[in-house]
Amino acid sequence: MSEEQPQSKVVAFMESKYAVPAGLALALVLSAFLLTLEKDGALCMATLLIAVAGYIIPRNFGLRDIKKLMVWGVAFVMIVTSMAFVFTWSYYEDGASGPVSDDDGLLVDGGVSPYRTADDGVYNYTVTVKGNLSDVEVHVGVIEVMYLEAGGGDLLENHSMTKMDDLPDGGAVYSALVPLEGGEIYFFYFSAEDAEDEHETAHGEGPNTMDGPAAAWFYFSQNFNNIFTLVGLPYFFLAFISWWMRRNIDKAVERMEEQGRIPPRDGRPCVKCKTPLGKDEETCPGCGREIPQYVPPPQLSKEEPEPKDDEFVCSECGAVVDDEAPACPSCGEEFED
């Protein structure tokens, strides 16, 4: 008994009932991986790749009906949004970005305490200053737009900071007490000046003064807006273009079928129900549609040349030869006088 070839196993699987669920699962696993790369800043255009993977993989695994693809598209956007929500929730609930510093290492270990809601609504911003810097300030704003671990919004106010402690290495700790309203997620950064330049730290997040349900809805809705725009719209556009092209091709095939211009081919799908057709099928086994029979084009007969009065036809090759020619110019046959 001969062993089954690997390719036949793949074909059998792709035609089984497990193919579509496997394609959906593969699309989700790949999407989670791409979303992780985007979160870490390791891959640009990850959302476009997610949209393509979410459409191409399930379709190649057998999900070809346009209505089912649209339903899957809605579910896919919601699942990818949930993935982004989990990343965002973990990031902000675990204390967000942590201490911030500037590129020159002159403003370091900047942060806020407490990170969660303070009972008195006052938050202590601190930063360590190294070098001869002046005009140390903290800039605080409200996060209004969020995606994964990135957030942005409008700056609220600047606060001058006071030197609190000198450090043994020559640096100093600066502090500012800032009253803030509850129900928001804030961002901040620190700045200072020296004789030549102004220095700024990276942006940090905090405090997070939203309660659990409000924060969860904010994280989810913000990620949904971005995922729908960056993943959902490309997915549905790709699905529409693919459906439109397939529809035009099917109409062309149907038109050529009705005209008897397409010869029968094993496995060619019915243009109505997509059931594979045998070459001798007269009706579709899926929908009962009558299959137009192929009419081969008429063969053009080769007309024999008619010799003129001073010509004759070569008996060897049928070419028309002049009466006075000693040999046939076509085949070289010599003629007797």
Buried (B, 14 or more C-beta within 10 A) or exposed (E): EEEEEEEEEEEEEBEEEEBBEBBBEBBBEBBBBBBBEBBEEEBEEBBBBBBBBBBBBBBEBBBBEBEEBBEBBEEBBBBBBEBBBBBBBEBBBEBBBEBBBBEEEBBBBBBBEBBEBBEEEEBBBBBBBBBEBEEBBBBBBBBBEBBBBBBEBEEBEEBEBEEEEEEEEEBBBBBBEBEBEEEBBBBBBBBBEBEEEEBBBBBBBBBBBBEEEEBBEBBBEBBBBBBBEBBBEBBBEBBEEBBEEEEEEBEEBBEBBEEEBBEBEEEBBBBEEBEBBEEEBEEBEBEEBEBBEBEEEEEEEEEEEEBEEEBBBBEEEEBBBEEEEEEBEEEEBEBEE
